Amino acid sequence: MAEFIGHDRKARRAYGFDEIALVPGQVTLNPDEVDISFRVGEKKFAIPFLASAMDGVVDPRFAIAMGKFGGIAVLNLEGIYTRYDDYQAILDKIAEATPEKATELVQKIYVEPVKEKLISKRIQEIKKAKVPCIVSVIPQKAERYGEIAQEAGVDILVVQSTVTTARHISKSYQSVDFKKFCKKTKAPVILGNCVTYEVALELMDTGCAALLVGIGPGSACTTRGVLGLGVPQVTSIVDCAAAREFYYKKSKRYVSIIADGGMSTGGDICKAFACGSDAVMVGSAFARTTEAPGKGFHWGMATPHANLPRGTRIRVGTTGSLEEILFGPAKLDDGTQNLVGALRTCMGNVGASDIREMQLTEIVIAPAIRTEGKLFQAAQRVGMGK
């Protein structure tokens, strides 16, 4: 319900993860027996986790590791891995930069042009390990880089920008026609990012297989500060999931919703599924793994923008292996490890046998959910008090 924020001006109340809680079910299930698989088009994945297309998170080595665990790692086709043949020294420079110089350094590093031969090379490196290869491009490069990626054998193509709509108007350049693009692209296409019912509905009508939902919630993203844009993730996911259900009833075609960003713990991830997500895309949690190329650092996709950076480099540290982050055993008590275990346990407690049932979980508005009864944790800065 909208409220007046001034004379003749209303604003709708929106909610983030910290403002809601999930209600346990009337029936509980064995967590080991719930089904957490999900699909992108006809392709099925064992776990509903995607690693963000950020250079501090996903390189070919990480993509292979994630693929072997049954998840998805998205490689950025416009990052340092397609700009530099030998990229290890570049990663070292970014990790060693001071906070004051990090953004400026990243901007200079990304001035190096993308080399099309490296697009094919990186995809082939991943495919050689016999795991699915998923790559990301911006809409302006979707036609050209998408063609190269398909020739190299890519399995899923992600077309991603800060804000994506089905109707982009420009007089200075030709906008990509997503409907034509999805029709001619043999691999399933994921489009993003969006946050509203109407835009999600129009994007689904292009023929895409899935949508990324989230503008500005990522830990390394500064879009909300730089541009003032964004809708809290709970409301964004619920609205876009409602569009998915309407579109499915109308077309009988199911378009998966992928919550992208804003989830730092297993609890946040569980809430994203309860709000309507079919899968989650996470950056900072995977940037903390020993397999991540960022050496404990994480930076946004828009950080290197030459004129208006909308991301920053942050230090997240290295807390465990990819296996520990995904499956445990957890060595930390803050919910940042064993994310798959957290999802399974939550689904068991709400009585959801699969992701579709998880989307029906009862939700309550609970702004005190993180602080209620946590006085000692907050005072000692442990657990949920960090």
C-alpha positions as a Python dict, from the first residue, in 0.01 Angstrom:
ca = {
    (1, 'M'): (0, 0, 0),
    (2, 'A'): (133, 341, -96),
    (3, 'E'): (175, 620, 157),
    (4, 'F'): (195, 995, 111),
    (5, 'I'): (552, 1122, 131),
    (6, 'G'): (451, 1483, 57),
    (7, 'H'): (180, 1687, -111),
    (8, 'D'): (3, 1471, -373),
    (9, 'R'): (299, 1231, -390),
    (10, 'K'): (278, 869, -284),
    (11, 'A'): (549, 607, -243),
    (12, 'R'): (504, 233, -211),
    (13, 'R'): (659, 57, 89),
    (14, 'A'): (921, -198, -14),
    (15, 'Y'): (1098, -464, 193),
    (16, 'G'): (1447, -608, 222),
    (17, 'F'): (1569, -938, 366),
    (18, 'D'): (1632, -800, 716),
    (19, 'E'): (1267, -696, 749),
    (20, 'I'): (1101, -1036, 705),
    (21, 'A'): (1112, -1385, 856),
    (22, 'L'): (989, -1727, 745),
    (23, 'V'): (726, -1919, 941),
    (24, 'P'): (789, -2289, 1013),
    (25, 'G'): (545, -2529, 851),
    (26, 'Q'): (282, -2759, 999),
    (27, 'V'): (479, -3054, 862),
    (28, 'T'): (857, -3092, 868),
    (29, 'L'): (1070, -3296, 630),
    (30, 'N'): (1407, -3467, 630),
    (31, 'P'): (1640, -3201, 479),
    (32, 'D'): (1836, -3471, 296),
    (33, 'E'): (1524, -3571, 104),
    (34, 'V'): (1417, -3233, -39),
    (35, 'D'): (1473, -3157, -407),
    (36, 'I'): (1670, -2835, -468),
    (37, 'S'): (1736, -2880, -840),
    (38, 'F'): (1633, -2611, -1087),
    (39, 'R'): (1618, -2557, -1462),
    (40, 'V'): (1721, -2296, -1713),
    (41, 'G'): (1515, -2389, -2016),
    (42, 'E'): (1572, -2761, -2067),
    (43, 'K'): (1900, -2764, -1875),
    (44, 'K'): (1882, -2902, -1521),
    (45, 'F'): (2125, -2821, -1239),
    (46, 'A'): (2171, -3005, -910),
    (47, 'I'): (2194, -2695, -692),
    (48, 'P'): (2018, -2359, -747),
    (49, 'F'): (2329, -2145, -701),
    (50, 'L'): (2498, -1919, -955),
    (51, 'A'): (2830, -1744, -898),
    (52, 'S'): (2817, -1384, -1021),
    (53, 'A'): (2992, -1281, -1342),
    (54, 'M'): (3250, -1076, -1153),
    (55, 'D'): (3622, -1103, -1216),
    (56, 'G'): (3707, -1141, -848),
    (57, 'V'): (3471, -1440, -829),
    (58, 'V'): (3475, -1637, -1154),
    (59, 'D'): (3769, -1732, -1374),
    (60, 'P'): (3787, -2053, -1583),
    (61, 'R'): (3929, -2248, -1289),
    (62, 'F'): (3648, -2142, -1057),
    (63, 'A'): (3386, -2210, -1327),
    (64, 'I'): (3513, -2566, -1357),
    (65, 'A'): (3505, -2620, -980),
    (66, 'M'): (3152, -2481, -951),
    (67, 'G'): (3033, -2690, -1244),
    (68, 'K'): (3163, -3009, -1086),
    (69, 'F'): (2960, -2934, -773),
    (70, 'G'): (2643, -2906, -981),
    (71, 'G'): (2606, -2528, -980),
    (72, 'I'): (2666, -2247, -1228),
    (73, 'A'): (2955, -2000, -1247),
    (74, 'V'): (2909, -1717, -1497),
    (75, 'L'): (3223, -1593, -1672),
    (76, 'N'): (3229, -1225, -1770),
    (77, 'L'): (3323, -1205, -2140),
    (78, 'E'): (3422, -841, -2098),
    (79, 'G'): (3645, -888, -1796),
    (80, 'I'): (4017, -931, -1756),
    (81, 'Y'): (4006, -1296, -1872),
    (82, 'T'): (3923, -1190, -2228),
    (83, 'R'): (4142, -879, -2219),
    (84, 'Y'): (4464, -1044, -2098),
    (85, 'D'): (4606, -1380, -2195),
    (86, 'D'): (4813, -1393, -1875),
    (87, 'Y'): (4584, -1244, -1611),
    (88, 'Q'): (4747, -1355, -1286),
    (89, 'A'): (4967, -1044, -1264),
    (90, 'I'): (4658, -826, -1317),
    (91, 'L'): (4478, -994, -1027),
    (92, 'D'): (4783, -936, -808),
    (93, 'K'): (4784, -563, -890),
    (94, 'I'): (4417, -524, -802),
    (95, 'A'): (4462, -711, -473),
    (96, 'E'): (4766, -500, -378),
    (97, 'A'): (4611, -159, -456),
    (98, 'T'): (4519, 74, -172),
    (99, 'P'): (4147, 149, -121),
    (100, 'E'): (4207, 505, -243),
    (101, 'K'): (4364, 390, -571),
    (102, 'A'): (4171, 69, -637),
    (103, 'T'): (3894, 210, -858),
    (104, 'E'): (4135, 422, -1063),
    (105, 'L'): (4361, 119, -1115),
    (106, 'V'): (4071, -103, -1221),
    (107, 'Q'): (3957, 163, -1470),
    (108, 'K'): (4305, 166, -1629),
    (109, 'I'): (4327, -214, -1640),
    (110, 'Y'): (3996, -246, -1823),
    (111, 'V'): (4098, 1, -2094),
    (112, 'E'): (4272, -292, -2264),
    (113, 'P'): (4034, -408, -2539),
    (114, 'V'): (3860, -746, -2537),
    (115, 'K'): (4034, -997, -2762),
    (116, 'E'): (3783, -1212, -2944),
    (117, 'K'): (4020, -1509, -2965),
    (118, 'L'): (4030, -1517, -2585),
    (119, 'I'): (3651, -1552, -2571),
    (120, 'S'): (3676, -1882, -2755),
    (121, 'K'): (3983, -1986, -2558),
    (122, 'R'): (3819, -1935, -2216),
    (123, 'I'): (3502, -2117, -2317),
    (124, 'Q'): (3703, -2408, -2452),
    (125, 'E'): (3906, -2422, -2128),
    (126, 'I'): (3584, -2469, -1932),
    (127, 'K'): (3423, -2710, -2179),
    (128, 'K'): (3737, -2924, -2180),
    (129, 'A'): (3666, -3007, -1816),
    (130, 'K'): (3326, -3146, -1922),
    (131, 'V'): (3117, -2899, -1722),
    (132, 'P'): (2855, -2652, -1852),
    (133, 'C'): (2991, -2316, -1966),
    (134, 'I'): (2786, -2004, -1893),
    (135, 'V'): (2904, -1657, -1997),
    (136, 'S'): (2783, -1299, -1958),
    (137, 'V'): (2781, -1004, -2200),
    (138, 'I'): (2626, -659, -2198),
    (139, 'P'): (2340, -590, -2443),
    (140, 'Q'): (2559, -375, -2671),
    (141, 'K'): (2794, -670, -2727),
    (142, 'A'): (2537, -949, -2721),
    (143, 'E'): (2515, -997, -3097),
    (144, 'R'): (2888, -1019, -3167),
    (145, 'Y'): (3018, -1188, -2854),
    (146, 'G'): (2713, -1413, -2837),
    (147, 'E'): (2789, -1543, -3184),
    (148, 'I'): (3150, -1619, -3092),
    (149, 'A'): (3040, -1786, -2768),
    (150, 'Q'): (2793, -2011, -2949),
    (151, 'E'): (3055, -2118, -3201),
    (152, 'A'): (3280, -2209, -2908),
    (153, 'G'): (3007, -2426, -2754),
    (154, 'V'): (2863, -2212, -2473),
    (155, 'D'): (2572, -2376, -2285),
    (156, 'I'): (2388, -2067, -2152),
    (157, 'L'): (2423, -1701, -2249),
    (158, 'V'): (2356, -1426, -1994),
    (159, 'V'): (2282, -1076, -2128),
    (160, 'Q'): (2317, -844, -1834),
    (161, 'S'): (2329, -473, -1755),
    (162, 'T'): (2251, -255, -1453),
    (163, 'V'): (1896, -198, -1578),
    (164, 'T'): (1752, -403, -1865),
    (165, 'T'): (1419, -349, -2039),
    (166, 'A'): (1260, -500, -2347),
    (167, 'R'): (1220, -151, -2494),
    (168, 'H'): (1544, 47, -2498),
    (169, 'I'): (1529, 369, -2701),
    (170, 'S'): (1836, 535, -2851),
    (171, 'K'): (1900, 761, -3148),
    (172, 'S'): (2278, 719, -3143),
    (173, 'Y'): (2304, 339, -3162),
    (174, 'Q'): (2100, 34, -3255),
    (175, 'S'): (1943, -140, -2958),
    (176, 'V'): (1940, -518, -2943),
    (177, 'D'): (1601, -670, -3019),
    (178, 'F'): (1577, -929, -2743),
    (179, 'K'): (1289, -1116, -2904),
    (180, 'K'): (1487, -1170, -3224),
    (181, 'F'): (1804, -1238, -3027),
    (182, 'C'): (1646, -1508, -2808),
    (183, 'K'): (1481, -1671, -3110),
    (184, 'K'): (1803, -1705, -3310),
    (185, 'T'): (2026, -1798, -3014),
    (186, 'K'): (2046, -2174, -2980),
    (187, 'A'): (2158, -2166, -2618),
    (188, 'P'): (1912, -2061, -2345),
    (189, 'V'): (1929, -1688, -2272),
    (190, 'I'): (1914, -1530, -1926),
    (191, 'L'): (1825, -1159, -1923),
    (192, 'G'): (1877, -902, -1647),
    (193, 'N'): (1858, -709, -1441),
    (194, 'C'): (1507, -598, -1354),
    (195, 'V'): (1301, -533, -1039),
    (196, 'T'): (940, -467, -1143),
    (197, 'Y'): (637, -671, -1246),
    (198, 'E'): (578, -488, -1574),
    (199, 'V'): (937, -505, -1697),
    (200, 'A'): (970, -870, -1594),
    (201, 'L'): (655, -954, -1791),
    (202, 'E'): (782, -781, -2104),
    (203, 'L'): (1124, -948, -2078),
    (204, 'M'): (964, -1291, -2040),
    (205, 'D'): (774, -1229, -2361),
    (206, 'T'): (1105, -1206, -2551),
    (207, 'G'): (1156, -1580, -2516),
    (208, 'C'): (1430, -1576, -2252),
    (209, 'A'): (1472, -1879, -2026),
    (210, 'A'): (1532, -1691, -1701),
    (211, 'L'): (1547, -1342, -1549),
    (212, 'L'): (1797, -1187, -1308),
    (213, 'V'): (1626, -980, -1039),
    (214, 'G'): (1808, -711, -843),
    (215, 'I'): (1938, -359, -900),
    (216, 'G'): (2202, -235, -661),
    (217, 'P'): (2189, -481, -368),
    (218, 'G'): (2530, -644, -428),
    (219, 'S'): (2802, -593, -167),
    (220, 'A'): (3042, -441, -423),
    (221, 'C'): (2776, -238, -606),
    (222, 'T'): (2735, 138, -556),
    (223, 'T'): (2447, 193, -801),
    (224, 'R'): (2207, 292, -524),
    (225, 'G'): (2448, 557, -401),
    (226, 'V'): (2560, 683, -742),
    (227, 'L'): (2224, 678, -923),
    (228, 'G'): (1968, 644, -644),
    (229, 'L'): (1818, 344, -824),
    (230, 'G'): (1699, 23, -666),
    (231, 'V'): (1415, -165, -504),
    (232, 'P'): (1479, -380, -194),
    (233, 'Q'): (1516, -744, -288),
    (234, 'V'): (1215, -894, -109),
    (235, 'T'): (972, -669, -294),
    (236, 'S'): (1162, -705, -623),
    (237, 'I'): (1155, -1085, -610),
    (238, 'V'): (789, -1105, -507),
    (239, 'D'): (684, -870, -788),
    (240, 'C'): (887, -1048, -1057),
    (241, 'A'): (774, -1390, -933),
    (242, 'A'): (413, -1272, -965),
    (243, 'A'): (488, -1180, -1325),
    (244, 'R'): (633, -1529, -1379),
    (245, 'E'): (315, -1692, -1252),
    (246, 'F'): (92, -1472, -1469),
    (247, 'Y'): (310, -1538, -1773),
    (248, 'Y'): (309, -1913, -1709),
    (249, 'K'): (-71, -1924, -1688),
    (250, 'K'): (-95, -1726, -2011),
    (251, 'S'): (175, -1900, -2216),
    (252, 'K'): (236, -2235, -2040),
    (253, 'R'): (608, -2148, -2057),
    (254, 'Y'): (797, -2127, -1726),
    (255, 'V'): (1063, -1856, -1695),
    (256, 'S'): (1290, -1900, -1393),
    (257, 'I'): (1348, -1611, -1154),
    (258, 'I'): (1705, -1572, -1025),
    (259, 'A'): (1758, -1339, -730),
    (260, 'D'): (2082, -1151, -796),
    (261, 'G'): (2263, -984, -508),
    (262, 'G'): (2196, -871, -153),
    (263, 'M'): (2229, -1217, 4),
    (264, 'S'): (2518, -1244, 247),
    (265, 'T'): (2401, -1543, 455),
    (266, 'G'): (2213, -1869, 423),
    (267, 'G'): (1915, -1701, 587),
    (268, 'D'): (1899, -1436, 315),
    (269, 'I'): (1917, -1707, 50),
    (270, 'C'): (1634, -1904, 210),
    (271, 'K'): (1421, -1589, 219),
    (272, 'A'): (1491, -1526, -150),
    (273, 'F'): (1346, -1868, -238),
    (274, 'A'): (1045, -1813, -12),
    (275, 'C'): (979, -1485, -193),
    (276, 'G'): (962, -1665, -526),
    (277, 'S'): (1311, -1727, -659),
    (278, 'D'): (1399, -2042, -849),
    (279, 'A'): (1772, -1985, -798),
    (280, 'V'): (2011, -1729, -650),
    (281, 'M'): (2313, -1550, -794),
    (282, 'V'): (2573, -1473, -530),
    (283, 'G'): (2903, -1286, -547),
    (284, 'S'): (3062, -1205, -211),
    (285, 'A'): (3003, -1551, -59),
    (286, 'F'): (3197, -1713, -343),
    (287, 'A'): (3459, -1437, -351),
    (288, 'R'): (3562, -1566, -7),
    (289, 'T'): (3656, -1911, -136),
    (290, 'T'): (4011, -2032, -180),
    (291, 'E'): (3925, -2103, -545),
    (292, 'A'): (3814, -1745, -618),
    (293, 'P'): (4064, -1552, -832),
    (294, 'G'): (4025, -1223, -642),
    (295, 'K'): (4255, -1328, -355),
    (296, 'G'): (4004, -1216, -94),
    (297, 'F'): (3893, -907, -288),
    (298, 'H'): (3572, -848, -477),
    (299, 'W'): (3473, -571, -720),
    (300, 'G'): (3156, -488, -910),
    (301, 'M'): (3105, -527, -1284),
    (302, 'A'): (3053, -152, -1320),
    (303, 'T'): (3361, -58, -1115),
    (304, 'P'): (3581, -8, -1427),
    (305, 'H'): (3332, 223, -1602),
    (306, 'A'): (3539, 506, -1747),
    (307, 'N'): (3303, 793, -1666),
    (308, 'L'): (3072, 683, -1383),
    (309, 'P'): (3186, 383, -1177),
    (310, 'R'): (2896, 214, -1000),
    (311, 'G'): (3095, -39, -805),
    (312, 'T'): (3389, -57, -571),
    (313, 'R'): (3660, -300, -468),
    (314, 'I'): (3600, -446, -124),
    (315, 'R'): (3797, -686, 90),
    (316, 'V'): (3593, -993, 182),
    (317, 'G'): (3880, -1214, 292),
    (318, 'T'): (3920, -1587, 231),
    (319, 'T'): (3726, -1803, 475),
    (320, 'G'): (3709, -2149, 322),
    (321, 'S'): (3701, -2370, 18),
    (322, 'L'): (3418, -2366, -234),
    (323, 'E'): (3305, -2701, -98),
    (324, 'E'): (3287, -2559, 256),
    (325, 'I'): (3093, -2252, 142),
    (326, 'L'): (2846, -2468, -51),
    (327, 'F'): (2822, -2790, 150),
    (328, 'G'): (3017, -2739, 473),
    (329, 'P'): (3115, -2841, 724),
    (330, 'A'): (3078, -2479, 840),
    (331, 'K'): (3359, -2345, 1054),
    (332, 'L'): (3192, -2005, 1103),
    (333, 'D'): (2870, -1932, 1294),
    (334, 'D'): (2750, -1636, 1086),
    (335, 'G'): (2562, -1822, 813),
    (336, 'T'): (2819, -1762, 537),
    (337, 'Q'): (2915, -2129, 499),
    (338, 'N'): (2724, -2447, 406),
    (339, 'L'): (2471, -2249, 204),
    (340, 'V'): (2324, -2562, 47),
    (341, 'G'): (2282, -2716, 391),
    (342, 'A'): (2106, -2402, 514),
    (343, 'L'): (1863, -2412, 223),
    (344, 'R'): (1790, -2782, 272),
    (345, 'T'): (1740, -2740, 648),
    (346, 'C'): (1509, -2442, 602),
    (347, 'M'): (1304, -2627, 341),
    (348, 'G'): (1271, -2919, 580),
    (349, 'N'): (1151, -2690, 860),
    (350, 'V'): (888, -2517, 647),
    (351, 'G'): (774, -2848, 497),
    (352, 'A'): (879, -2777, 138),
    (353, 'S'): (975, -3083, -66),
    (354, 'D'): (1103, -2877, -360),
    (355, 'I'): (1172, -2517, -465),
    (356, 'R'): (817, -2462, -594),
    (357, 'E'): (676, -2555, -254),
    (358, 'M'): (939, -2336, -85),
    (359, 'Q'): (795, -2041, -279),
    (360, 'L'): (467, -2086, -88),
    (361, 'T'): (626, -2043, 257),
    (362, 'E'): (444, -1810, 493),
    (363, 'I'): (630, -1481, 542),
    (364, 'V'): (590, -1231, 826),
    (365, 'I'): (710, -871, 845),
    (366, 'A'): (968, -878, 1123),
    (367, 'P'): (1200, -573, 1138),
    (368, 'A'): (1342, -690, 1473),
    (369, 'I'): (1425, -1039, 1350),
    (370, 'R'): (1803, -984, 1362),
    (371, 'T'): (1811, -812, 1701),
    (372, 'E'): (1541, -983, 1908),
    (373, 'G'): (1707, -1162, 2199),
    (374, 'K'): (2056, -1105, 2055),
    (375, 'L'): (2186, -857, 2313),
    (376, 'F'): (2492, -1061, 2411),
    (377, 'Q'): (2580, -1139, 2048),
    (378, 'A'): (2559, -770, 1960),
    (379, 'A'): (2764, -664, 2263),
    (380, 'Q'): (3033, -923, 2192),
    (381, 'R'): (3015, -883, 1813),
    (382, 'V'): (2975, -1256, 1749),
    (383, 'G'): (2718, -1461, 1556),
    (384, 'M'): (2435, -1234, 1437),
    (385, 'G'): (2584, -939, 1626),
    (386, 'K'): (2872, -885, 1384),
}
